[in-house]
Amino acid sequence: MTNGEPTQEPVQRGLRTGRLEAFSDGVFAIAITLLVLDIALPATAAKHLLRSLGDLWPSYVAYVASFGTIGALWLGHNVITEYLDRVDAVFIRINLLLLLFVAFLPFPTRIVADYISEQSPERVAVTFYGVTFLLAATLLLVLWRYAVRRRLVRPDMNDEEIDLLTQRLTPGLGGYLVLIVAGLFIPIVAVIGYLAVAIYYIVPSRGLTRLIRRKLHRPQRS
């Protein structure tokens, strides 16, 4: 109370999320589309088309793994932005750093497709591939943790929901570390493992599904 008047809570200022979401969705869409451009037949493919299509198996494997990973990152990003109340300047810059790695992913995908069957180069290619995945996934988790720490999330979001989403985003980081090491010895197993991590992120957990349903039944803010 001040001079008989109630003390007002300080207004929490921030930026709206609409433009950030639209820009991010555009980057994810372009990156996932560019992946298919790396699958191309050689000029001599017409002579043995079936065999040439079969010889492209490294490109198919890399494409599916990268498509799944970008899709998983987008799903995680989508859930995060759905629970945002507002954003600030630092959040926007962390988001840009995440998008930098998302947009970069077609490049290591092409390297894996080109060198997966060549002894020493394939180890370098798959390690580079895995490190890029790890950095992108780490930045997604950093984005979420920053939003929670700075109270950018919706005020009606409880601790249970916050912990559930944090736990959902965290385990894949350990998986990437293990697969990066495995890639030094058995590169193709590591690439398949990266796809498995993507599937883990894509398949919704029961807890996360309940969380989303609960959100949908809440009254929307005016």
C-alpha positions as CSV (number, residue, x, y, z in Angstrom):
1,M,0.0,0.0,0.0
2,T,1.3,3.5,-0.8
3,N,-0.8,6.5,0.3
4,G,-3.8,4.3,0.7
5,E,-3.5,3.0,-2.9
6,P,-2.7,-0.7,-3.7
7,T,0.7,-1.4,-5.1
8,Q,0.5,-2.6,-8.7
9,E,2.7,-5.5,-9.9
10,P,5.4,-4.4,-12.4
11,V,4.4,-4.9,-15.9
12,Q,6.4,-7.7,-17.6
13,R,7.3,-6.4,-21.0
14,G,8.4,-8.5,-23.9
15,L,7.9,-9.1,-27.6
16,R,5.1,-11.0,-29.2
17,T,6.0,-14.5,-30.6
18,G,4.1,-14.4,-34.0
19,R,6.9,-13.1,-36.2
20,L,9.5,-15.4,-34.5
21,E,7.3,-18.4,-35.1
22,A,6.6,-17.5,-38.7
23,F,10.3,-16.9,-39.5
24,S,11.4,-20.1,-37.7
25,D,8.9,-22.2,-39.5
26,G,10.1,-20.8,-42.8
27,V,13.7,-21.8,-42.0
28,F,12.7,-25.3,-40.9
29,A,10.7,-25.7,-44.1
30,I,13.5,-24.6,-46.4
31,A,16.1,-26.7,-44.6
32,I,14.0,-29.9,-44.8
33,T,13.2,-29.2,-48.5
34,L,16.8,-28.7,-49.4
35,L,17.7,-32.2,-48.2
36,V,16.2,-33.9,-51.2
37,L,18.3,-31.8,-53.6
38,D,21.3,-33.8,-52.5
39,I,19.8,-37.1,-53.9
40,A,20.8,-37.1,-57.6
41,L,21.7,-39.8,-60.2
42,P,25.0,-39.6,-62.1
43,A,24.9,-38.7,-65.8
44,T,25.6,-42.4,-66.7
45,A,22.6,-43.7,-64.7
46,A,20.5,-44.5,-67.8
47,K,22.7,-47.5,-68.7
48,H,22.0,-49.3,-65.4
49,L,19.2,-47.3,-63.8
50,L,18.1,-49.9,-61.2
51,R,21.7,-50.4,-60.0
52,S,22.3,-46.7,-60.0
53,L,19.2,-46.2,-57.8
54,G,20.5,-48.9,-55.4
55,D,23.9,-47.3,-55.3
56,L,22.3,-44.2,-53.8
57,W,21.5,-46.0,-50.5
58,P,23.9,-43.7,-48.5
59,S,21.9,-40.7,-49.7
60,Y,18.6,-42.3,-48.7
61,V,19.9,-43.1,-45.3
62,A,21.4,-39.7,-44.7
63,Y,18.2,-38.0,-46.1
64,V,15.9,-40.0,-43.8
65,A,18.1,-39.4,-40.7
66,S,18.3,-35.6,-41.4
67,F,14.6,-35.3,-42.3
68,G,13.7,-37.0,-39.0
69,T,16.1,-34.8,-37.0
70,I,14.9,-31.6,-38.5
71,G,11.3,-32.7,-38.1
72,A,12.0,-33.6,-34.4
73,L,13.7,-30.2,-33.8
74,W,10.7,-28.5,-35.4
75,L,8.3,-30.4,-33.2
76,G,10.3,-29.5,-30.1
77,H,10.5,-25.8,-31.2
78,N,6.7,-25.8,-31.9
79,V,5.9,-27.1,-28.4
80,I,8.2,-24.5,-26.8
81,T,6.7,-21.6,-28.7
82,E,3.2,-22.8,-27.9
83,Y,4.0,-22.3,-24.2
84,L,5.6,-18.9,-24.6
85,D,3.9,-15.9,-23.2
86,R,6.4,-13.5,-24.8
87,V,10.0,-13.4,-25.9
88,D,12.9,-11.0,-25.3
89,A,16.0,-10.0,-27.2
90,V,18.2,-12.7,-25.9
91,F,15.7,-15.4,-26.6
92,I,15.4,-14.2,-30.2
93,R,19.2,-14.4,-30.6
94,I,19.4,-17.9,-29.2
95,N,16.6,-18.9,-31.6
96,L,18.6,-17.4,-34.5
97,L,21.6,-19.5,-33.4
98,L,19.4,-22.6,-33.4
99,L,18.2,-21.8,-36.9
100,L,21.8,-21.3,-38.1
101,F,22.4,-25.0,-37.4
102,V,19.1,-26.1,-38.8
103,A,19.8,-24.3,-42.0
104,F,23.3,-25.8,-42.0
105,L,22.2,-29.4,-41.8
106,P,21.8,-30.1,-45.5
107,F,25.6,-29.6,-45.8
108,P,26.8,-32.4,-43.4
109,T,24.0,-34.6,-44.8
110,R,25.5,-34.2,-48.3
111,I,29.0,-35.0,-46.9
112,V,27.7,-38.2,-45.2
113,A,26.0,-39.3,-48.4
114,D,29.2,-38.8,-50.4
115,Y,31.6,-40.4,-48.1
116,I,29.7,-43.0,-46.0
117,S,31.3,-45.9,-47.9
118,E,34.9,-44.7,-48.0
119,Q,37.0,-45.9,-45.1
120,S,38.7,-43.0,-43.3
121,P,36.6,-40.1,-44.8
122,E,33.4,-41.7,-43.6
123,R,34.5,-41.4,-39.9
124,V,35.2,-37.7,-40.4
125,A,31.9,-37.2,-42.2
126,V,29.7,-39.0,-39.7
127,T,31.5,-37.3,-36.7
128,F,30.9,-33.9,-38.3
129,Y,27.3,-34.9,-38.9
130,G,26.7,-36.0,-35.3
131,V,28.3,-32.9,-33.8
132,T,26.0,-30.7,-35.9
133,F,23.0,-32.7,-34.6
134,L,24.3,-32.4,-31.0
135,L,24.7,-28.6,-31.2
136,A,21.3,-28.1,-32.7
137,A,19.6,-30.3,-30.0
138,T,21.6,-28.5,-27.3
139,L,20.5,-25.1,-28.5
140,L,16.9,-26.3,-28.5
141,L,17.2,-27.3,-24.8
142,V,19.1,-24.0,-24.0
143,L,16.2,-22.1,-25.7
144,W,13.7,-23.8,-23.4
145,R,15.7,-23.4,-20.2
146,Y,16.3,-19.8,-20.9
147,A,12.5,-19.2,-21.5
148,V,11.8,-20.9,-18.1
149,R,14.5,-19.1,-16.2
150,R,13.4,-15.7,-17.6
151,R,9.7,-16.5,-17.0
152,L,8.8,-16.1,-20.7
153,V,6.4,-19.0,-20.5
154,R,2.7,-18.7,-19.9
155,P,1.8,-17.9,-16.3
156,D,-0.7,-20.7,-16.2
157,M,2.0,-23.3,-16.9
158,N,2.8,-25.3,-13.7
159,D,6.1,-26.9,-12.5
160,E,5.0,-30.4,-13.6
161,E,4.5,-29.3,-17.2
162,I,7.8,-27.5,-17.2
163,D,9.7,-30.5,-15.8
164,L,8.0,-32.8,-18.2
165,L,9.0,-30.9,-21.3
166,T,12.6,-30.4,-19.9
167,Q,12.9,-34.1,-19.4
168,R,11.6,-34.8,-22.9
169,L,14.2,-32.5,-24.5
170,T,17.2,-33.7,-22.5
171,P,17.9,-37.5,-23.1
172,G,18.7,-37.2,-26.8
173,L,21.9,-35.2,-25.9
174,G,23.4,-38.2,-24.2
175,G,22.4,-40.3,-27.2
176,Y,24.2,-38.0,-29.6
177,L,27.4,-38.1,-27.5
178,V,27.3,-41.9,-27.5
179,L,26.7,-42.1,-31.2
180,I,29.5,-39.6,-32.0
181,V,31.9,-41.9,-30.3
182,A,30.4,-45.0,-32.0
183,G,30.7,-43.2,-35.4
184,L,34.5,-43.3,-35.0
185,F,34.3,-47.1,-35.2
186,I,31.1,-48.1,-37.0
187,P,29.9,-45.0,-39.0
188,I,26.8,-46.5,-40.5
189,V,25.5,-47.7,-37.1
190,A,25.9,-44.1,-35.9
191,V,23.8,-42.7,-38.8
192,I,21.1,-45.2,-38.1
193,G,21.3,-44.3,-34.4
194,Y,20.8,-40.6,-35.2
195,L,17.6,-41.7,-36.9
196,A,16.6,-43.6,-33.8
197,V,17.1,-40.5,-31.7
198,A,14.9,-38.5,-34.1
199,I,12.2,-41.1,-33.8
200,Y,12.4,-40.9,-30.0
201,Y,11.7,-37.1,-30.2
202,I,9.0,-37.5,-32.8
203,V,7.0,-40.2,-31.1
204,P,5.0,-38.4,-28.3
205,S,5.2,-39.6,-24.8
206,R,2.0,-40.2,-22.8
207,G,2.9,-37.4,-20.4
208,L,3.5,-34.9,-23.1
209,T,0.3,-35.9,-24.9
210,R,-1.6,-35.3,-21.6
211,L,0.1,-32.0,-21.2
212,I,-0.9,-30.8,-24.7
213,R,-4.5,-32.0,-24.2
214,R,-4.7,-30.1,-20.9
215,K,-3.5,-27.0,-22.6
216,L,-6.1,-27.3,-25.4
217,H,-8.9,-27.5,-22.7
218,R,-7.7,-24.4,-21.0
219,P,-9.5,-21.1,-21.7
220,Q,-7.6,-19.0,-24.2
221,R,-6.2,-15.7,-23.1
222,S,-8.0,-12.7,-24.6
